[in-house]
Structures are given as C-alpha cells and as structure tokens.
Amino acid sequence: MTQDLSDVPPRLKRDIGLLPLFMVSAGSVIGSGWLLGTLNASEAAGPAALISWVIGVILLIGVALIYAELGSTYPISGSTARFTWIHAGTLGGFFAGTYSYLQAMAVAPIEVEATLGYLDAKVWHGLVNSTTGLLTGKGLAVAIGFMFVFTALNLFGIKWMARTNTVAMYWKIIVPFGTVIFIMAKVFHGSNFTAVTHDGSGFIPFGIKGVFVAIPLGIVFALEGFEQAAQLAGEARNPKRDVPIAVVGSMLLGAALYILLQLCFTGALNPHTLAVNGWANPFGTVNKFGPYYTLAESVGLGWLGVLLIIDAVVSPAGTGLVYVSAASRLSYSLAKTRFLPPVFSSIDRRGVPWFSIIFGGVFGCVLFLPFGSWSTLVGAITAASSFMYSFAPVAAVSLRKADPDRIRPYRAPLLNIIAPFSFVVSGFIIYWSGTANDLKIDAAVVFFLVLYVIARRLDPNQEPLDFRAGAFAIPWIVGLTIFSIFGGSYVGGISSGPGNTGSGGGYATFLGAKLGVHLPFWWDLGAIAVFSLLVFYFAVNSHLGTDRVVAHAEEAAADAHQEDLDLGVGHAA
C-alpha cells in the first residue's frame, strides 16, 4: 500500500476546516468577474449570454470534478504545479507550473483594472479612456501604485494565509447576491431578451458563434478559482471529505450567482437606450466601466451604487493581495523544483520570498502595457488558465494508471469520458481566446523557458527532462496556436465582426504574410476536437513508470511540506 501523503515528513498541522476551505474557493470564484463579466458577455452574445454562462458551467464542471479527485488523493500545497510533474516528470512539470504561475500572477493586475473601472465611473474620472476602455496615463500610474502597495505589504511579511478571513468572504458573497435581489425587485424588462437593435435582433442576435466567443471574454475567468481548495489540500483537516465538497460546491455557487447576475443585467437595461445603441454599447453615452454601479444609479438605487463602489475597491484589493502572495509562492516552488534560477527561492530571516515577490510585482506592472483594460487582460489570461486546466485531465487518468494502489477518497465519475471531454473543452477555450492572446501567452512561456534553460545551466544536478513523458505539451501548445491563426472563431482579430464575434473569419495577415485559408465555423471545432483527442491519448499513454510516479508523489509532498514551513504558512505537527 502506498504511503498516505499527509504523513510524509516533515508533517504539517492540518487545521483548515470545511468552511474556510469552501470560502477560499468561493471567494476566488466570486471576484471581479461579477463586476464586469456580464457586460462583456452581453456585448458579444446579447441576451444569449445566458446560454454562454450555462455552457461555461457545463464545460468547467468536469474540470472541477477532476480537481476534486486530484486534490483529495494528493493533498499537496501548490498542487496545480505538481500534479503533472508527478506523472510526466520535468518537462511536463515545467509547462504546467509555468501556466499556473502566469494565471496566478495576472489576477492582481486584473483586479486592479476592475477597481479603476468603477472608480472612474464615480469617484476619480480620467483613469480609463471612455472610447477604448484602456487605462490612461493617470490610470496606469494609479494601477502601478496599487501593485506597489500589494508588493510592499507582502515584503513586510504580512501573511495573507490560506485561511482567508471568512467574514471577508461573506462580504464578497452577500454583495453580488444582494445586488441581484434589489435591482430585479426595482425593475425588470422582459422585452430586452428579444429586443430589436441596430446590431442584431432577437434572443441570439449574433448567432451561435457569438454564444461561444462570449465564453473567453470573462465567463471562464469569472468561474475559475474553484481549484484553490485543491491548492490548499496540504493544510486541510480532512482533505478526503472537504476538498471535493469545497471544489465542486464553490463552482456550483458561482454558477448560480453568475447566471442570476446575467439575468438581472439584461432585464435592467433601459429598452430605449438598448434599441438605439445596440448590444455593443447598451449604456449609450453613460460610463460603462462600472456597469452595476450604472444600473443601480439608473433605477434609483443610489445607496446601492455607493456600496458597489466600496465593494469594487475592497474585494478586488483583497483578492489582489492574496494572489500576489500566491504567485510568489508558486515562483518560489518552481525555483525549489529547479524550474527557475535559484534566486527565486531566496527568503529573508522572516521567511519572505523577497525576490519572487518583487519579480511578481514588476511583471504584474508590465502586464498593464500590452493589456491596458480588464477585458483584454482577461482574454489573455483565460488562455493561460485553460492551458493550466488542460493538464488536470491528463494527470487524473495518468495517475490512475501509474499509481493505481493509492487510496482515492473521491473518484470523479465516468473519468474516461469526463477527462477527454474536459481536455477538448480546454482546447476550444484556448482557441476562442484568439490569436493575439495565444501568441502573447506563448511569448510569456518562451520567456520562462529561457529562465529554465538558465536554471539548468546553473545547476549541474538537474534531473533529466523526461522528454517522452512530457513531450505532449509541445504539440498541444504549438498546434492550438496554429489553429487560432487559421481558424475563424476567435476574439479580437483583424477581421472581427459585429459584437466582437470574429464573424469576419481569422487573421487576414500573419507576420506580414497574407492568409487565404480559414477553417469554416464548425469545421474548425471538429478539427480541434480530433486534434485534442490525439494529444490527450498520446499524453495518458506516455506517463512515467509506477515506481517513479510513486517516488515523485512522496517527494512532491515532502517538498511542499518543507516549503510551507520555510515560508511560515504551515506549522510542524
């Protein structure tokens, strides 16, 4: 019988109960996505954004079930970066860890941009360009100021622990649910769901493609975060029971909330303004960068608007602080596993990973330059998150094969169906995220690949690459980028059509070369599905041998426990 990973030395006190674990995941799911996601979805799909949310939930619930199994079976802190390393070795672990880090590092800038959008609507005008939605010079300076504060607080050793304050999580849950109740009680225009506008009419004004393309425009970002309970499984009191409940429960809570918010948003819009301006600009000339504040004001709920401005500062700021810390923990872990140069694992006498924190803060500020608005940064980071999620189905199936004797307190149902389905879904979302976003994420991965090469040169004791076990990541990344270039279903391309649906097809040119071949809609999705399944089954049949997988699992647990002790986020048993 394989060893219980909870008992791998150095042992940690496991004192996070179900409620804090659930609240951490729920608080991550309910972030700035609720403040802005419904507007972006409406602009792309109109009233059919409701369908987009339902599809998004269906697409991601499989990933949530898989994380529930992995987190309860391998209760290791920082697990999203380690699951793949256990079964695929060094190369696969590098790619999984890099995407996990990119996703975590981008959350703080995203939350800052959400805050500035709401501040611009009421309190501090001139932070966001009213035409482009991009940060102005003043907005960029304020955004960098927020990141500086987040970085400084973490450098001072303030521990924004896994045990996130439960009271703060209640605030983050109550405010959006309260917003739905008060606005829908005040006004609800059912006619908006079949409105006739200049840019499209009826319930699905931009067709089924608009429904799909809305998914990476904030829906996936809004729903993600459920995996945080799996990240903290190493400190959970009863991970076998609590991790699955927290992961799946937070996902379902978020799904219910976001569908209600979309219903509320669509029904509360002014029918006349909507008819004149269309779904591309449903507020007309009114500032749209604080959509729920604008709605509250328009229906005579000024007090609610003030509350939403406060929430738009408090909630994203709290999330940003936590994720600056989480990103620094991930880069510290990547350095300890030799994927980054040793300087990233430097800690001071208080256990603060000072270089990782400073690097994360600076890199977060850099993200404001190519991604000057909430929606553009969300579109890019959705691709990174989907890459991160795509490694989980491969890990679940591979580990069942290579580590079959380990007790699995929770087993995802129908894994042989859910896992390949979830992998294909991840491919769709990456594709829908668009060529521009995919290329920017590819560039970021190349940057970290350079750091990895440097790390290998500096450390003569590096493990072998395990190329065969991790090689599936290379055609997966390159192939989806190529599909996005030649496909017709992406966001923000040169020939995007009405509602940003990409109805004009794929890029007209790429790196100066004219492209005359584009996969038609539906054919592109079929081709990606076939490609994804080929990569998936190649991956799950390329894992390391059982002896190495078992050894990797115990080594990962020991490393994670020691990192918790080094950083002061865990306590010896």
Secondary structure, 3 states (H helix, E strand, C coil): CCCCHHHCCCCECCCECHHHHHHHHHHHHCCCHHHHHHHHHHHHHHHHHHHHHHHHHHHHHHHHHHHHHHHHHCCCCCHHHCHHHHHHHHHHHHHHHHHHHHHHHHHHHHHHHHHHHHHHHHCCCCCECCCCCCECHHHHHHHHHHHHHHHHHHHCCCCCCCCCCHHHHHHHHHHHHHHHHHHHHHCCCHHHHHCEECCEECCCCCHHHHHHHCHHHCHHHHHCCCCHHHHCHHHECCHHHHHHHHHHHHHHHHHHHHHHHHHHHHHHCCHHHHHHHCCCCCCCCCCCCCHHHHHHHHCCCHHHHHHHHHHHHHHHHHHHHHHHHHHHHHHHHHHHCCCCCHHHHCCCCCCCCHHHHHHHHHHHHHHCCCCCCHHHHHHHHHHHHHHHHHHHHHHHHHHHHHCCCCCCCCCCCCHHHHHHHHHHHHHHHHHHHCHHHHHHHHHHHHHHHHHHHHHHHHCCCCCCCCHHHHCCHHHHHHHHHHHHHHCCCCCCCCCCCHHHCCCCCCCCEECCEECCCCCCCCHHHHHHHHHHHHHHHHHHCCCCCHHHHHHHHHHHHHHHHHHHHHHCCCCEC
